[in-house]
Amino acid sequence: MIRIILLLPVLTFSQVDIFGYYESEYDYLQLQNVNYNFGYNKLRLDLVSRLSGQVLIAGNINFQLYHGKTEWDLIDFIPESISNNNASLSFSLQDTLFLDNVYLRTSFSKFDITIGRQPLSLGTGYAWNPLDIFNRKELMDPTYEQPGINALRLEIPLGGRTHMDAIITPDSTLEMSTKMVQIKTGFGSFDMSLNGASQNHLIPGKGVGYTYDGVYFVGASFVGEFGEFGLWGETLSSLNVDDNFGEVVVGTDHTLDNGLYLMCEYLHNSLGVKKDDALFDHYMYNYSGETHSLMQNYIFAMGMYNLTDYIASNMVVFGNLDDYSFILAPQIDWDVFEDVSIGVWVSQSIGDEDTEFGIQDKAVRFRIRAYF
């Protein structure tokens, strides 16, 4: 809040472009034993100032007010056979006012530098990004904006389609800071990258369970077209731990002659737990974002068709291939006016009550967004 107040005088006397959107969402979620009615009103205010051709200052302020059920119990989302008789694990949805992003970007003749809290989005996957060790996506809405990350980013063109990208997110010590370097290039119709990273990360323990330690990673990605099909993939694997682990994503898409768009993506995460070994802690690691998935094998598929110039329909299916639980979610998006859109999502779970997605039963989401 103090940072926002200090920023306002600067905006008053600067040439700043101001834009953003208003968003309102209502959700109904039916679990096996309880239901949740909740939602929010959100105002995102984006600020961009170009001090010269080489200097850009940008950021956004988010105002978010929650309504409905704001006291949640995480135990409701964990099967009874795994919850370890925990009576409650409550948390609150708090109204927020904060600087989501605020960063300075400077362009020199040989490189660009971006410093501050900034958007970082790495990898080629749609539903999962093993290379993105800074964020996590929501499977019901993978393209929703991600929070800013406090980082220093250096981008260096190396000629042609090749450039280097170095990122560091500072922590209390240099060793604990997350670091990544990637070389991106292209061959023919494909773009690809080679990545190296280090991070204080969750790893399998020497005995039972998990622990934290400094981990070195190596990874790669590609995206392009082969004939009429889009192809992409990415992977990230640990190097310096006794029980190495990693993630792999592969995906493909295709648009039929009638305009129907089809997409499918598969994730294997060896850090995920096997079906019969799932414990309470594994759910906690998953919900906190320490692991990109609860178990090891997942699929995401989508079909999209434009019913009119203003109405798009989607059918999304994703699921856990280890415990055979799935979510089926038809969606409708309607561009009501030039800058106003309405989306409606309905989902139904498939699977036993003691599975990851089977416990969620059914849900409805209504969202309206207006840009300015």
N, C-alpha and C positions, 0 to 999 in steps of 0.2 A: 504494500500500500504506500509506504514512504517513497519507494522508487517511482511510483506512478505520479505522486504529487510533485516530486522534483522534476519529472520529465515534462509536465504541462507547460511551465514557462518557456522551455526550449521550443516546444511546438508552436507556441503563440507567435514567436518571432522568426520562425523558419518557414521556408517554402516546402510544405509537407502535403503530399497526396494522402487523402483520408478516404478509406472505403471499408467494406466489410459486409457483415450479414447479421440478420436476426434469425434465430432458430428456436422452435418450440417442439418438444417431443413428449409424447405420452406412451407409456409402456404398461402392458399387463403380462405378468409372468405367472403361470400355474406350475408349481412343483408338485411332487407326489403328495405332500402333506400340508402345504400352505401356498397362498398366492400373494403376489406383490403387485400393488398399483403404485406407479411412481412416474416421474417425469421431470422436466426442467424447462426453464426459459434461459436462452443464451444470447448474448450480444458480443460479437467479435468485431473489434475496431482495429483495422490495419493502418499503419503509418509508414510512409515511405518518403524519404528525402534524398535527392541526388544533389550532393554538394558540388559535384563536378562530373566530368566524364569518367573519372577514375574512383570516385568515392560514393558509396551508397550507405545510408543509415536506414534500417528498417526494423519493424517490430509489430507486435499486435498485443492488445489488451483484451482479455476475456472477462466478461461478467456472466456468472452462471448461478441461477437461483433454482433450487430444487423444490419440488412439491410432492405430495402423496407420501408414500412410505419412505422415510429417510433413515430409519434405524433397521439395519440389515443384520442377519445372523448367518455367518458363513457355514454353519453346521447344516443349514437347510439345503445346501448345494452339495453335500457329501453323503453318499449312501450310508445307511444306518450300520451296515456291517463293517464299515471302515472308520466311522466317526469316533471310535474309542470311548463311547459314552460321555463325550464332552457335552455338558449341558448347554453351553452357549459360547459363541465366539463373535461378539457383536462389533459392528463399526457403523459410523454415521456418515451420511452424505452431507458435506458442509457446503454452504453457499461460498462462492469464491469470487475474488477480484484480484487478478494478478497479471503480470507481464509474462505472457506465454513465450514470446520471442522478442529479443532486442539485440541487434548485432550490427557490426560495422564491416563492410566489404570494400576492400581497396584493390584496384587493378594496376599492376605494374607491367612493364614491357615483357617480362619473362615469367611472371607468375601472378596469381591472385591469392589474397589472404582474407579469410572471414573469421572474425573473432566475436565471441559473445554467445548468448543463448539463441540457437539457430535451428532450423529444420534440418534433420539428417534422415535420409531415406536411401538405404543401400540394397542392392540385390535386384534380381530380375523376376522373382516369384510374385504371384498375386496374393495368395492366402498366407504364405509363409516365406520368410526371408532368413535363412541361416546366416548369411553374411551380415545382417543388420543386428549387431550385438548391442545396439543402443535403444531399440524399440521393440514393442510387441504389438501384434495386430489382433483385432476382434474378428473371429470367423464369420459372424453374422453380417459384419460391415467392414471388410478388410481395407477399403479405400478411404475410410474416415481419417481426417487429419490427426497427426500424431503430435504430442507435446514437444516443445523445443528442448534441445540438449545444449548444455553449456560446454563449448568446445572451441578449439583453435583448428582451423582447416586451411591447408595449403594446397593449391592446385597449380600444377606446372605442365604446360603443353610441351610435348616432346617431339612434335612434328607429325604431320599427317593426321591420322585418327588416333594417335597415341598420346596419352597424358598420364601424369602421376597425381595421385590424390592422397594426402597424408592428414590424418585426423587424430587429435588427442583431446580427451575429456579429463580435465584435472581433478585429482582427488587429494587426500591429505598428504600423500607422498607420491613421488614420481613412480615408484614401483606399483602402487595401487591404481594409478591412472590408467584408463583404457586407451590403447593406442592401436591405430590401424593404418596400413599403407596399401594402396591398390594401384596397379598399373592397368589402365583400360586401353584397349585397342580394337581394331576391327579388321576382318578379312571377308571380302565379298559381301554377302548379305547378312553376316553375323557380327555382332559386337560381343566382346568378351573381356574378362578381367582376371588378374591373378592377385590374391590378397594375402597379406600377413598381418597378424594382430596379436596383442597380448592383453589380458584382462584378469582381474581377480574374480574367479568364476566358481560356480558350484561344480564339484567333481565327485565321482564315486569314491567312497571311503575304502580304506584297505580292508576293513572288515565288513560290517553291515551299515547301510545308510550312505549319507553324503557328507562332504566337508567343503571348505573353501580353500583355494590356493591360487597362486599366480599361474596362469595357463598361457602357453603360446599356441596360436592357431595358424593354419594355412588353409586357403580356400580358393575357389574359382567360380566364375559364372559365365553364361553365354545366353544370348537371345538373338533370334533372327527368323528367317523364313526358309522353308524347304518346300518347293513347289507351292501349293496352295495352303500349306499348314504353317502356323507359327509354332516355333519350338523355343523352349527356354529351360534353364536349369541352373542350380547353384549348390555349392557344398561348402562346409566349413568343418575342419577336423582338428582335434587337439594333438599336440606333439609330445609334450614333456611330462605326461602323467602315466602311472603304471597301467591303468585300465583306460586306454584311449577311447574317445567317444567322438561323435560327429553327427552332422545332419546332412541330408541330401533332399533336394526338391527337384522334380522334373515336371514339365507341363507342356501342353499343346493346345492350340485353338484353331478353329476353322469357321468360316462364314459360308453358309450354303447359298445357292443361287437365289433362293426366296428371301434372303436377308436374315435367316435364323443364325445367330452366333452361338457356337458351342465351345466350351472350354473345360479342361480337366487337369487337375494337378495332384501329385502324390508326394507325401512327405514320409521320410524315414528318419527317426531321431533315436539314436542308440542310447542317449542319456535318459530317455523315457523308461518307465518301469514296465516290466512284463505283467500281463493281466493278473496272474495269480499271486503276484508279489506286492500289489498296490497297498500302501499304508497311508495313514492320516498325513504324514509328513509329505508324501508325494503330491497329494492334493494341495497342500500349502505352498510347496515350491511352484506348482503350476499356476495357482491363482495369484501368487506374488510376482510372476513373470520370471522367476529364476530358471525355469525350463520353458521351452517353446511349445511343449505338448506334455500331456500327462503320461501317455504310453508311447509306443514306438512307431506305429504305422497308421497313416491317415490319408483320406482322400477328400478332395474338394471338386465339385463339378457345377457348372452353371450353363443355363441356356437363356438367351436374351433375344427378344423379338420386339421391334417397334410396331405397335398396333396402329398408331397414327404418327403424324409428325410431332405430336406433343405428348404422346403416352407410350411409355416403354414398359414391357413386362419382363420379369426375370423369374426363373426357377432355380433356386440354389439348393444343393444337397452336399452336406459334408458329414464325415463320420469317422469313428474310431474303428479301424479294421481289426483291432486286437480283441475288443470286447463286444463288437458287432452292435454298436449304438450309433444312431444317425439322427440328423436334423434335416427335415424337409421344409423348405421355406419359399413359398411363392411371394413375389414382390411386384408392386405396381408403382411407377414413378410418373407423375403428371406435371408438365410444365404449364401451370395455370396461366401465367402471364410471362412476359419477357424475362423478368427477374424473380419470379416466385415459383417455387416447385413444392409439390406435396408427394410424400412417399408413404406407402402402407406396406408393412411386412407382416406376414402371418407364418408361424412355424409350428411344426408338430414333431415330437420326438418319436423315434422308433428304437426299441430296445428294452431290456429288462430294467427294473427299478434300481438295481444295484450297479448300473453301468454309468459311464461318464455323462452321456447325453440322455440316456433313458430316464434319469431322475428329473429332467427338466419339463417333461410333459408337453405343454403348449404355451405359446406366447403371441402377443400382438404388439406391433409398434406403429405409431403414427407420428410422422415428422413433417413439419412445414418450415421452409427456409425462404427468406426474402433478402436479396442482395441490394446493396446501395453503393 
